[in-house]
């Protein structure tokens, strides 16, 4: 069956007026700019017998039974055009002389990310294959409906939509967040991304979420670009071609999005637009390593929400200790790991807190510990080179972090001691 959970993503020319409106630039915009709440399910059927069968089978699995309505296909289109499209929509193609054309009309009405179920009078196998494989319908059941058919084919979609979204095909996004400014989040992000791309041979995108003051491009000795701002300003246009034009190449498998906008420019970050951007990236890359900084801007919050794994970076200071407890309370998306990973950077720094003291206060152990190496790390970060290229404790810590993230091999294996080859990477 069709696995694509976003079957009705449309091109700019097909966007309706609602999607063509400018996106807001705040995580908590004014009421007129807020993304409308989407219900979980709505269904439409042409006849009472099918309506009763659907209500009976789906009872207790949707907010209330009256979310299955008596309406033909054209009436359903008119209703959907006037509301935020729910996550799952069920339509009845009965009575439509050209059901394929009807589904094309539906694609112009529903919002991006909607899962569509369909029922109808056509019982032809070729028709089923066409609508499911080519037109993006999640599942189709011919009439007359039976309780067993609804329970077998429709109920899992309604019940397990969140679980299906967790398992979306594509790569994994790792978002690194600093407990405070200056803890070394950018340094860890750039070295981790370079290690994954160059030594583990996985296609990787490095993204700098701090578009006004970020240092990722500086760390890589790259000129800043308007790749990420261009994507954020027109999220309805995001596709693989646009992504390809907006990234900078740092090698065969390492690409970068890092800009340096003026302080007056605020990145627009409409939640649905950014989610579409992240999913498009995941379809192209094995890993996306995002540096979200420590200021928790609206863009940073959205990147942290949409990531499959969050990593909190802290140093051995009281302010980091305090802020980490707050960062653990940030809400994550449905596809996110249960707990963020916690990295202690600059461990053993003069005047810093003891590791065991911090672990006792937090009630958890650090997932990775990076020692304080000011000469090594500072000598590379300030000159556009990578500290992970040099054998030693810093490199070993990056390998450990990758292993904790489930990438590559466990530390201590033969691969961890192999001298890296960073062709095309400074």
Secondary structure by P-SEA (a helix, b strand, c coil): ccccccccccccccccccccccccccccccccccccccccbbbbbccaaaaaaaaaaaccccccccccccccaaaaaaaaaacccccbbbbbccccccaaaaaaaaaaccccbbbbbbccccccaaaaaaaaccccccccccccccaaaaacccaaaaacaaaaaaaccbbbbbbbbbccccccaaaaaaaaaaaaacccccbbbbbccccccccccccccccccaaaaaaaaccccccaaaaaaccccccccbbbbbbbccccbbbbbcaaaaaaaaaaaaacccbbbbbccccccaaaaaaaaaccbbbbbbcccaaaaaaaaaaaacccccccccbbbbbbccccccccccaaaaaaaacccccccccccaaaaaacccccccccccccaaaaaaaaaaaaaccccccccccccccccccccc
